[in-house]
Amino acid sequence: MTLARHGCGAVLRITDDGSGFEPQSIRRAGRHLGLVSMRDRTNGVGGTLTVESAPGKGTTIEMEVPGG
């Protein structure tokens, strides 16, 4: 996990080497609710959330939020 300043905001990056998943499944009801909540909260402050993952390849989540 890394947390870095980016302009006036910040970028949080979390990477794991776990089992991974299909990122498209985030949009399905009842699946990965934690990621849905993270995206909603990030969007609520004007930020962006990027999820990169594939079965058997681990996951990287990057959250970028503006400063205020």
The first five atom37 places (N, CA, C, CB, O) and aatype in JSON, in Angstrom:
{
  "aatype": [12, 16, 10, 0, 1, 8, 7, 4, 7, 0, 19, 10, 1, 9, 16, 3, 3, 7, 15, 7, 13, 6, 14, 5, 15, 9, 1, 1, 0, 7, 1, 8, 10, 7, 10, 19, 15, 12, 1, 3, 1, 16, 2, 7, 19, 7, 7, 16, 10, 16, 19, 6, 15, 0, 14, 7, 11, 7, 16, 16, 9, 6, 12, 6, 19, 14, 7, 7],
  "atom_mask": [
    [1, 1, 1, 1, 1],
    [1, 1, 1, 1, 1],
    [1, 1, 1, 1, 1],
    [1, 1, 1, 1, 1],
    [1, 1, 1, 1, 1],
    [1, 1, 1, 1, 1],
    [1, 1, 1, 0, 1],
    [1, 1, 1, 1, 1],
    [1, 1, 1, 0, 1],
    [1, 1, 1, 1, 1],
    [1, 1, 1, 1, 1],
    [1, 1, 1, 1, 1],
    [1, 1, 1, 1, 1],
    [1, 1, 1, 1, 1],
    [1, 1, 1, 1, 1],
    [1, 1, 1, 1, 1],
    [1, 1, 1, 1, 1],
    [1, 1, 1, 0, 1],
    [1, 1, 1, 1, 1],
    [1, 1, 1, 0, 1],
    [1, 1, 1, 1, 1],
    [1, 1, 1, 1, 1],
    [1, 1, 1, 1, 1],
    [1, 1, 1, 1, 1],
    [1, 1, 1, 1, 1],
    [1, 1, 1, 1, 1],
    [1, 1, 1, 1, 1],
    [1, 1, 1, 1, 1],
    [1, 1, 1, 1, 1],
    [1, 1, 1, 0, 1],
    [1, 1, 1, 1, 1],
    [1, 1, 1, 1, 1],
    [1, 1, 1, 1, 1],
    [1, 1, 1, 0, 1],
    [1, 1, 1, 1, 1],
    [1, 1, 1, 1, 1],
    [1, 1, 1, 1, 1],
    [1, 1, 1, 1, 1],
    [1, 1, 1, 1, 1],
    [1, 1, 1, 1, 1],
    [1, 1, 1, 1, 1],
    [1, 1, 1, 1, 1],
    [1, 1, 1, 1, 1],
    [1, 1, 1, 0, 1],
    [1, 1, 1, 1, 1],
    [1, 1, 1, 0, 1],
    [1, 1, 1, 0, 1],
    [1, 1, 1, 1, 1],
    [1, 1, 1, 1, 1],
    [1, 1, 1, 1, 1],
    [1, 1, 1, 1, 1],
    [1, 1, 1, 1, 1],
    [1, 1, 1, 1, 1],
    [1, 1, 1, 1, 1],
    [1, 1, 1, 1, 1],
    [1, 1, 1, 0, 1],
    [1, 1, 1, 1, 1],
    [1, 1, 1, 0, 1],
    [1, 1, 1, 1, 1],
    [1, 1, 1, 1, 1],
    [1, 1, 1, 1, 1],
    [1, 1, 1, 1, 1],
    [1, 1, 1, 1, 1],
    [1, 1, 1, 1, 1],
    [1, 1, 1, 1, 1],
    [1, 1, 1, 1, 1],
    [1, 1, 1, 0, 1],
    [1, 1, 1, 0, 1]
  ],
  "atom_positions": [
    [[0.85, -1.16, 0.0], [0.0, 0.0, 0.0], [0.9, 1.23, 0.0], [-0.97, 0.0, 1.21], [1.89, 1.29, 0.72]],
    [[0.51, 2.2, -0.82], [1.21, 3.47, -0.84], [0.2, 4.6, -0.79], [2.11, 3.6, -2.09], [-0.91, 4.48, -1.3]],
    [[0.6, 5.68, -0.17], [-0.2, 6.9, -0.11], [0.74, 8.04, -0.48], [-0.86, 7.12, 1.31], [1.78, 8.23, 0.16]],
    [[0.38, 8.79, -1.51], [1.26, 9.86, -1.98], [0.45, 11.1, -2.31], [2.07, 9.4, -3.21], [-0.72, 11.03, -2.68]],
    [[1.1, 12.25, -2.17], [0.48, 13.5, -2.6], [0.48, 13.53, -4.12], [1.22, 14.75, -2.01], [1.41, 13.04, -4.77]],
    [[-0.57, 14.11, -4.67], [-0.66, 14.28, -6.12], [-1.28, 15.65, -6.35], [-1.51, 13.13, -6.81], [-2.5, 15.81, -6.26]],
    [[-0.44, 16.63, -6.65], [-0.92, 18.01, -6.72], [-1.4, 18.42, -5.34], [0.0, 0.0, 0.0], [-0.67, 18.29, -4.36]],
    [[-2.64, 18.91, -5.26], [-3.23, 19.28, -3.97], [-3.95, 18.11, -3.33], [-4.18, 20.44, -4.14], [-4.41, 18.22, -2.2]],
    [[-4.06, 16.99, -4.04], [-4.8, 15.84, -3.54], [-3.88, 14.72, -3.11], [0.0, 0.0, 0.0], [-2.73, 14.93, -2.76]],
    [[-4.43, 13.51, -3.16], [-3.68, 12.33, -2.74], [-4.1, 11.12, -3.57], [-3.9, 12.05, -1.24], [-5.2, 11.05, -4.1]],
    [[-3.16, 10.15, -3.65], [-3.42, 8.9, -4.34], [-3.09, 7.76, -3.39], [-2.58, 8.79, -5.66], [-1.99, 7.67, -2.85]],
    [[-4.06, 6.88, -3.17], [-3.89, 5.68, -2.37], [-3.89, 4.5, -3.32], [-5.01, 5.53, -1.28], [-4.81, 4.34, -4.12]],
    [[-2.86, 3.66, -3.24], [-2.74, 2.49, -4.13], [-2.55, 1.25, -3.26], [-1.55, 2.66, -5.15], [-1.64, 1.18, -2.44]],
    [[-3.43, 0.27, -3.47], [-3.38, -0.99, -2.73], [-3.25, -2.11, -3.74], [-4.65, -1.18, -1.83], [-4.04, -2.21, -4.68]],
    [[-2.25, -2.96, -3.55], [-1.99, -4.07, -4.48], [-1.86, -5.36, -3.68], [-0.71, -3.81, -5.32], [-1.25, -5.38, -2.61]],
    [[-2.46, -6.43, -4.22], [-2.27, -7.74, -3.6], [-2.01, -8.78, -4.68], [-3.49, -8.13, -2.75], [-2.25, -8.53, -5.86]],
    [[-1.53, -9.93, -4.27], [-1.27, -11.01, -5.21], [-2.25, -12.17, -4.97], [0.19, -11.5, -5.08], [-1.9, -13.34, -5.13]],
    [[-3.47, -11.81, -4.58], [-4.5, -12.8, -4.28], [-5.1, -13.43, -5.51], [0.0, 0.0, 0.0], [-4.51, -13.4, -6.59]],
    [[-6.28, -14.01, -5.34], [-6.92, -14.77, -6.42], [-7.51, -13.9, -7.52], [-8.0, -15.64, -5.85], [-7.76, -14.4, -8.62]],
    [[-7.73, -12.61, -7.27], [-8.25, -11.71, -8.28], [-9.71, -12.02, -8.62], [0.0, 0.0, 0.0], [-10.31, -12.94, -8.08]],
    [[-10.26, -11.22, -9.53], [-11.66, -11.37, -9.95], [-11.86, -10.58, -11.23], [-12.65, -10.9, -8.83], [-10.97, -9.85, -11.66]],
    [[-13.02, -10.7, -11.83], [-13.38, -9.93, -13.02], [-13.9, -8.56, -12.57], [-14.45, -10.68, -13.9], [-14.94, -8.49, -11.91]],
    [[-13.21, -7.46, -12.9], [-13.67, -6.14, -12.46], [-15.1, -5.81, -12.87], [-12.75, -5.09, -13.01], [-15.77, -5.04, -12.17]],
    [[-15.59, -6.35, -13.96], [-16.96, -6.08, -14.38], [-17.97, -6.58, -13.36], [-17.22, -6.73, -15.74], [-19.11, -6.11, -13.33]],
    [[-17.58, -7.53, -12.52], [-18.5, -8.08, -11.52], [-18.82, -7.07, -10.42], [-17.92, -9.34, -10.91], [-19.74, -7.29, -9.64]],
    [[-18.07, -5.97, -10.34], [-18.33, -4.94, -9.33], [-19.72, -4.38, -9.5], [-17.29, -3.82, -9.41], [-20.37, -4.04, -8.51]],
    [[-20.19, -4.27, -10.71], [-21.48, -3.65, -10.99], [-22.66, -4.57, -10.68], [-21.53, -3.23, -12.44], [-23.8, -4.11, -10.62]],
    [[-22.42, -5.85, -10.5], [-23.51, -6.78, -10.22], [-23.99, -6.63, -8.8], [-23.06, -8.22, -10.48], [-23.2, -6.51, -7.86]],
    [[-25.29, -6.64, -8.64], [-25.89, -6.53, -7.29], [-25.41, -7.68, -6.41], [-27.45, -6.51, -7.37], [-25.38, -8.83, -6.83]],
    [[-25.04, -7.33, -5.18], [-24.65, -8.35, -4.22], [-23.22, -8.82, -4.32], [0.0, 0.0, 0.0], [-22.81, -9.7, -3.57]],
    [[-22.43, -8.26, -5.23], [-21.04, -8.69, -5.4], [-20.1, -7.52, -5.08], [-20.8, -9.21, -6.84], [-20.3, -6.41, -5.55]],
    [[-19.08, -7.8, -4.29], [-18.03, -6.81, -4.01], [-18.61, -5.5, -3.5], [-17.2, -6.56, -5.26], [-18.26, -4.43, -4.0]],
    [[-19.49, -5.57, -2.52], [-20.14, -4.36, -2.01], [-19.14, -3.38, -1.42], [-21.16, -4.73, -0.97], [-19.38, -2.17, -1.46]],
    [[-18.04, -3.86, -0.88], [-17.02, -2.96, -0.35], [-16.45, -2.07, -1.44], [0.0, 0.0, 0.0], [-16.23, -0.88, -1.22]],
    [[-16.2, -2.64, -2.63], [-15.69, -1.86, -3.74], [-16.73, -0.88, -4.26], [-15.23, -2.79, -4.87], [-16.39, 0.24, -4.65]],
    [[-17.98, -1.29, -4.28], [-19.05, -0.38, -4.7], [-19.11, 0.81, -3.74], [-20.42, -1.11, -4.74], [-19.24, 1.95, -4.17]],
    [[-19.01, 0.53, -2.45], [-19.03, 1.6, -1.44], [-17.82, 2.52, -1.6], [-19.06, 0.99, -0.01], [-17.95, 3.74, -1.51]],
    [[-16.64, 1.94, -1.84], [-15.44, 2.76, -2.05], [-15.61, 3.67, -3.25], [-14.21, 1.86, -2.24], [-15.23, 4.84, -3.2]],
    [[-16.18, 3.15, -4.34], [-16.38, 3.96, -5.55], [-17.37, 5.08, -5.27], [-16.88, 3.09, -6.71], [-17.13, 6.22, -5.67]],
    [[-18.47, 4.78, -4.58], [-19.46, 5.81, -4.27], [-18.87, 6.92, -3.41], [-20.66, 5.19, -3.55], [-19.1, 8.1, -3.67]],
    [[-18.11, 6.55, -2.4], [-17.5, 7.55, -1.51], [-16.44, 8.38, -2.24], [-16.87, 6.86, -0.28], [-16.34, 9.59, -2.04]],
    [[-15.66, 7.72, -3.08], [-14.64, 8.44, -3.84], [-15.28, 9.42, -4.81], [-13.75, 7.45, -4.61], [-14.85, 10.57, -4.9]],
    [[-16.31, 8.97, -5.52], [-17.03, 9.87, -6.43], [-17.67, 11.02, -5.68], [-18.1, 9.1, -7.22], [-17.75, 12.14, -6.2]],
    [[-18.12, 10.77, -4.46], [-18.77, 11.79, -3.65], [-17.87, 12.96, -3.29], [0.0, 0.0, 0.0], [-18.36, 14.06, -3.03]],
    [[-16.56, 12.74, -3.28], [-15.62, 13.84, -2.99], [-14.92, 14.32, -4.26], [-14.58, 13.39, -1.96], [-13.94, 15.07, -4.19]],
    [[-15.43, 13.88, -5.42], [-14.86, 14.33, -6.68], [-13.62, 13.58, -7.12], [0.0, 0.0, 0.0], [-12.86, 14.06, -7.96]],
    [[-13.41, 12.39, -6.56], [-12.24, 11.6, -6.9], [-12.55, 10.5, -7.89], [0.0, 0.0, 0.0], [-13.65, 10.4, -8.42]],
    [[-11.54, 9.67, -8.14], [-11.7, 8.53, -9.04], [-11.17, 7.27, -8.38], [-10.98, 8.79, -10.39], [-10.22, 7.31, -7.59]],
    [[-11.8, 6.15, -8.7], [-11.37, 4.85, -8.21], [-11.14, 3.95, -9.41], [-12.43, 4.23, -7.22], [-12.02, 3.8, -10.26]],
    [[-9.96, 3.35, -9.48], [-9.62, 2.44, -10.56], [-9.35, 1.07, -9.96], [-8.38, 2.96, -11.37], [-8.61, 0.94, -8.98]],
    [[-9.96, 0.05, -10.54], [-9.76, -1.33, -10.08], [-9.23, -2.14, -11.25], [-11.09, -1.95, -9.53], [-9.86, -2.23, -12.3]],
    [[-8.05, -2.74, -11.05], [-7.46, -3.62, -12.05], [-7.32, -5.0, -11.41], [-6.07, -3.08, -12.56], [-6.71, -5.14, -10.35]],
    [[-7.89, -6.01, -12.06], [-7.83, -7.36, -11.52], [-8.15, -8.36, -12.62], [-8.8, -7.52, -10.33], [-8.74, -8.01, -13.64]],
    [[-7.75, -9.59, -12.39], [-8.09, -10.7, -13.27], [-7.97, -11.98, -12.44], [-7.16, -10.75, -14.55], [-7.12, -12.06, -11.55]],
    [[-8.81, -12.95, -12.71], [-8.71, -14.2, -11.96], [-7.29, -14.76, -11.99], [-9.7, -15.23, -12.53], [-6.68, -14.9, -13.05]],
    [[-6.78, -15.08, -10.81], [-5.44, -15.63, -10.68], [-4.32, -14.62, -10.79], [0.0, 0.0, 0.0], [-3.15, -15.01, -10.75]],
    [[-4.62, -13.34, -10.93], [-3.6, -12.31, -11.16], [-3.52, -11.25, -10.07], [-3.85, -11.64, -12.46], [-2.72, -10.32, -10.2]],
    [[-4.29, -11.35, -9.01], [-4.25, -10.34, -7.97], [-5.08, -9.12, -8.33], [0.0, 0.0, 0.0], [-5.8, -9.11, -9.34]],
    [[-4.98, -8.08, -7.49], [-5.81, -6.89, -7.64], [-5.0, -5.64, -7.29], [-7.08, -6.99, -6.75], [-4.18, -5.66, -6.37]],
    [[-5.24, -4.57, -8.03], [-4.71, -3.25, -7.7], [-5.88, -2.27, -7.68], [-3.61, -2.8, -8.71], [-6.64, -2.18, -8.64]],
    [[-5.99, -1.55, -6.58], [-7.02, -0.54, -6.43], [-6.31, 0.79, -6.23], [-8.0, -0.86, -5.24], [-5.44, 0.91, -5.37]],
    [[-6.69, 1.8, -7.03], [-6.1, 3.12, -6.9], [-7.21, 4.14, -6.71], [-5.23, 3.47, -8.14], [-8.13, 4.23, -7.52]],
    [[-7.1, 4.9, -5.63], [-8.07, 5.93, -5.31], [-7.35, 7.27, -5.36], [-8.73, 5.68, -3.92], [-6.36, 7.48, -4.65]],
    [[-7.86, 8.18, -6.2], [-7.3, 9.52, -6.28], [-8.36, 10.51, -5.85], [-6.79, 9.83, -7.72], [-9.47, 10.53, -6.38]],
    [[-8.01, 11.35, -4.88], [-8.96, 12.34, -4.38], [-8.31, 13.73, -4.44], [-9.4, 12.0, -2.92], [-7.11, 13.88, -4.19]],
    [[-9.12, 14.74, -4.77], [-8.61, 16.1, -4.83], [-8.41, 16.67, -3.43], [-9.56, 16.99, -5.63], [-9.04, 16.23, -2.47]],
    [[-7.53, 17.64, -3.33], [-7.34, 18.36, -2.06], [-8.33, 19.49, -1.96], [0.0, 0.0, 0.0], [-9.01, 19.83, -2.92]],
    [[-8.4, 20.06, -0.78], [-9.38, 21.12, -0.63], [-8.92, 22.32, 0.03], [0.0, 0.0, 0.0], [-9.69, 23.26, 0.19]]
  ]
}
